[in-house]
Amino acid sequence: MTVETNGRESVRIEEIADALGVTPQTIWRWRRNGSIPISSKNRGRFYTTEEVELIRQFAEQD
């Protein structure tokens, strides 16, 4: 489910994980390790479409 915040689309971390074939815990671990950006939206539970692209690129090289 994509939501719009301040005119920007945002995606839930669970949806990103599903799309990449990983668990949400994997996304959280990548964040904690500094491998992907830490979103400032809604306590880090949502990512902008630009941030999602960075996460996708990281996942493809992992």
C-alpha positions in Angstrom: 0.0 0.0 0.0 1.5 3.3 -1.1 0.6 6.3 0.9 1.1 10.0 0.1 2.7 12.2 2.7 3.5 15.8 2.0 2.9 15.3 -1.7 5.4 12.3 -1.9 4.5 8.7 -2.3 5.8 6.4 0.5 5.9 2.6 0.8 5.7 0.5 3.9 8.7 -1.5 4.9 6.7 -4.8 4.8 5.8 -4.2 1.2 9.4 -3.5 0.2 10.4 -6.7 1.8 7.7 -8.7 0.0 8.7 -7.2 -3.3 12.3 -8.1 -2.8 11.6 -11.6 -1.4 13.1 -10.9 2.0 11.7 -10.5 5.4 11.0 -7.1 7.1 13.7 -8.1 9.6 16.2 -8.2 6.8 15.3 -4.7 5.9 15.7 -3.6 9.5 19.1 -5.4 9.7 20.3 -3.6 6.5 19.3 -0.3 8.1 21.0 -1.1 11.4 24.2 -2.0 9.5 24.1 1.2 7.5 23.7 -0.6 4.2 20.5 1.2 3.2 19.1 4.7 4.2 17.2 5.1 7.4 13.8 6.7 6.6 12.6 9.5 8.8 9.0 8.9 7.8 6.6 7.5 10.5 9.4 6.2 12.7 11.2 4.6 9.8 8.3 2.4 8.7 7.8 4.1 5.3 10.2 4.9 2.5 10.0 7.3 -0.4 10.0 5.8 -3.9 13.6 7.2 -4.3 14.7 5.4 -1.1 13.0 2.2 -2.3 15.1 2.3 -5.5 18.3 2.5 -3.4 17.1 -0.5 -1.3 16.3 -2.4 -4.5 19.8 -1.7 -5.9 21.4 -2.9 -2.7 19.3 -6.0 -2.6 20.3 -6.9 -6.1 24.0 -6.8 -5.3 23.7 -8.6 -1.9 
